[in-house]
Amino acid sequence: MKSEILSEIIGKLSELGIPTESGNGADISISAEFIDAKWGTGNKKISYEAQISLSERDNSIYMYEKTTEKGGGVSFGTESSGSFQSGATLFRKVKSTGYAPDGKAYEYSLDLGEIPKIVKEAAGRHGWKFKTVLSKAKAAGRKADAQDKDAHQEAEREREPETRGSETARNGGYCTNCGSPLAEGVNFCESCGAAVKGAAGKAEAEPKTQPQARPRGQWQDHSNRKKAFFAKDGADPEQGRTNRASKFRNLVFWGMWAVLAVLCLLMLLFEFSALRLAGFALALAFPLYFRKKFYSKLPQSVFAWLVPVIIFVAVVAFTGSAKKEDAKLAVQSQGGVSVTMLEGVMPEKSRISVLRDSNPPAPGSVNAKLEAYDISLPEGSAMEGVAEIAMPYDKSMIPSGMKPEEVISAAYYNPTAKSWESVPYIINPGKGTVTVLTDHFSKYAVVYFKDGRKKLSDRIPEADGAPLSYYTGAELEKFVSDMAGGSGSSSALNAGWSKFNEYYGLSGAAGNILGAAVEAKTVSNVNSLLTEAGAGFALAQLAIDMYNGDNKAACNNFVKNAANYAASKWGGAAVGLASAGVTFIDISLNKFAETALDKNLQKWEDTYREYYNTKAKRTAVDWYKIVKKIYSEANGPDQFKAKLEAEMDKYCDLFWKDVTDGYTKVSDKTALGVGGEYALGVSKINANYKNYLYSTTMKPVMAKLMQYISYQEYKKASANFEKLKAEMNREYTITVNLANYSQAGNLKATMVRFRSPGGQVAHSQSFDDSGRAVVKMSLFGFLKAGGPTTVEVKVPAQENTEEFTTTLTYTLNSTNIVLNVPYVPKVKQPEKPAETARPYETPRPAETAKPSSPPPATSQPAKTEAPVKTTTVPREYNYGAALSAWAADFAAEVNKRVYDDGRCRSTFKFEWVVAPYIKNGQVYGASRIIETDVYYDGPRKGETVTFVSNEAYDASNHGVYIYADDLRRKYPQFG
């Protein structure tokens, strides 16, 4: 069994290239070097050794490991590691790259857990135990009972605190505490300082903390020194000298720590970042934590200070190199505003101008406040690509219980239109900034809505727009998946309505209300704009997410399939995004690591890079222009990548075609000949420099291209969004006319209520002195109110009339809607109707038939007066003439109406569809009003639109306009 396990372990280690041998008291011994690098200013060496023994007595494998890392000189770089615990064994992976002042020094990737993993897995497969030990002696071939005893001692030692000066016994010439060889006649181990048991009985007699027994470089016990430090006068002179030395070391320590603290603070203030903060905290904490263990002597103290210094230098170098790789980007801060753009936009050592505007133009909304900045480039600079402007926002302006994104927007001032326009922005609550994207500099502002965006009035202000983070991650992932699959239209409309409702705090049923209560043309316009804006914001956010490295599976799938997606709807934008997106993902996810060239090629590369840093230098702006041109000409991702690769290859070959003198000069000193070795060297140097370009220039240039794409898509979506806002801000006027209003008594007591389909009262008022109730609302306000399409009218009872109530309904089928209320006061009947008939009674016939008795002279005229009966006959009234006059006046009143809201002038023309006629005491007919809107300002400037704004009844359904009695009272001159 043992031989099988040994064969398996040796075979697995051989596959990894790990050399093994037997002997040295172990079944398997390993001694290997992982790295041995040297450069002009230093060196680095990592060696590994291990001892593996198999005990058939207890079916256990004992393993000892040691990794030694040595180095010196000047270098800096990056290191990352990952680890996991499995039982009592810690497995660890390490990656490291080091740079010397003259270039890359070394790079390695080690899996320090792979070797013990092989041994442990072999033990498990054969039912054996796997144990790690802390010394070679415990892994060496010994008797089984000694192995069991050592394992027991090891377990006991792990449970007890480790104490310096612990006793140890001689065991075959090895220290049983640390496993180091013991010289003959010594009382203490030279490696760990432990007393040797049985050494002339001195182990028990000697104090455990005797200075002469403590080896150099080991941890020390400060307990006695602490006592000596506080000793009274007349104490031991040796202790006094120790106290003075301790005070001196304390002064040196705190002085050096103060210098380090000042440097850390200055560098942190110079450029703050989370990484620098963590690194500087570690650099300051390291000396404090290890002070008692390392600072016993001044030389050791100086050496130990190298650790925090290395931490300090490494953090500064890493953050500095990260800033450089972030592309050749120029970052300037002024007045709390930070501007980031491509390197090369401005001349070297020039600065942008940032001026706070204390009195910016009003944003067109009384509930908004601005914090504006005038930003401009120095003279002679031309903007290329997209810049990021990070402006601070005032957290005190955020109402309690609200989030920044509910209150804040961003805008830019258009001096030509003299208005604020929305710009793409990203809110970063952690930094307290609003970042906007732009391709030009002007006046930019943070916009605060005092009561929050969701509490706006019934109009959307001009300065408001959608952020770049319009969708959540899950929403975006689903949306782009639908687009890649070909179902973008319906998905875009649903997503657009959902986000618009959420963004402005509308009811989730806003789309249904719009479809049921608004004319089809308006519904179609709104839905189309929501579809376009919804898709545009998704494409913009997708590009910015890829720029930020948030490459979800669905997003990757989208950009890789978008080139093949039908161009009928989203093709142009989708293909363009895919062209840059796929390449950007490849550049971001692949490492493009440079390789260390041999000495001969290194000399060539030095000359090669000097050429590209001087004669053939291209700035980030130069590369951006080239990449942007390739992007605009490419038909898809594959063509874009191929053209980009060809351009980089062409650029990397310039040196070999141009620098003939350099070739002759360097080839004399190197082994680079003109045959196959020359071609191989050219290939290696070109590939190395190409990778360097990818990591330092092309990655940020591509990132800026993705920003440019997101900016362009946002501008398209924002244009549709502005049209949508104009449609939502379109004003509708609803006029309610009360017939016979002069008979209504107190008009202030009347009531006109607008109710939504759910029954909520959205608006209430009374009729004015002319019997009219006028309500103006935007489409946005109409949706916010829940779609009030029902009007309730109430006229209270008077002394001689009863209470009148009625209900009217309407739809938003025009911008001017007229509703007529057919109010006819119902008069109360008199209490004694018989009295009205007495004047018409005639004398009885018997009294007038007696000829022999003539009637009295005084009573005769009353009984025979004919005019009494003739006065009750109504006079003839010319209803035809009165009707003609009323119809003409009615049309004239409408035709003279003119409305002007500052952007549009509206005039009207009245037409009778069915001429008015009288039937059953009422005037019937049908009419329509034709409206003409002339836009002289705003987004629709120059347009003229004519349409039917109101249609009262039709040819097949005549309606009542006025009662015949009201017509007679209005025109008494006709009868």
Buried (B, 14 or more C-beta within 10 A) or exposed (E): EBEEBBEBBBEBBEEEEBEBEEEBBBBBBBBBEBBEBEBEEBBBBBBBBBBBBBBEEBBBBBBBBEBEEEBEBBBBBBEEEEEEEEEEBEBEBBBBBBBBEEBBBBBBEBBBBBBBBBBBEBBEEBEBBBBBBBBBBBBBBBEEEBBBBBBEEBEEBEEEEEEBBBBBBBBEEBBBBBBBEBEEEEBBBBBBBBBBBEBEEBBEEBEBBBEEBBEEEEBBBBEBBEEBBEEEEEEEEEBBEBBEBBEEBEEBBEEBBEEBBEBBEEBBEEEEEEEBEEBBEBBBEBBEEBBBEBBBBEEBBEEBBEBBBBBBBBBBBBBEBEEEBBBBBBBBEBEEBBBBBBBBBBEEEBEBEBBEBEEBBEBEBEBBBBBBBBBBBEEEBEBBBBBBBBBBBEEEBBBEEBEBBBBBBBBBBEEEEEBBBBBBBBBEEEEBBBBBBBBEBBBBBBBBBEBBBBBBBBBBBBBBBBBBBBBEBEBBBBBBBBBBEEEBBEBBBBBBBBBBBEBBEBBEBBBEBBEEBBEEEBBEBBBBBBBBBBBBBBBBBBBBBBBEEEBBEBBBBBBBBBBBBEEEBBBEBBBBBBBBBBBBBBBBEEEBEBEBBEEBBBBBBEBBBEBBEEEEEBBBBBBBBBBBEBBEEBEBBEBBBEBBEEBBEEBBEEBBEEBEEBBEEBBEEBEBEEEEBBEEBBEBBBBBBBBBBBBBBBBBBBBBBBBBBBBBBBBBBBBBBBBBBBBBBBBBBBBBBBBBBBBBBEBEBBBBBBBBBEEEEBBEBEBBEEBBBEBBBBBBBBBBBBBBBBBBBBBBBBEEBEEBEEEBEBEBBBBBBBBBBBBBBEEEEEEEEEEEEEEEEEEEEEEEEEEEEEEEEEEEEEEEEEEEEEEEEEEEBBBEEBBBBBBEEBBEEBEEBEBEEEBBBBBBBBEEBBEBEBEEEBBBBBBBBBBBBBBEEBEBEEEEEEEEBBBBBEEEEBBBBBBBEBBBEBBEEBE
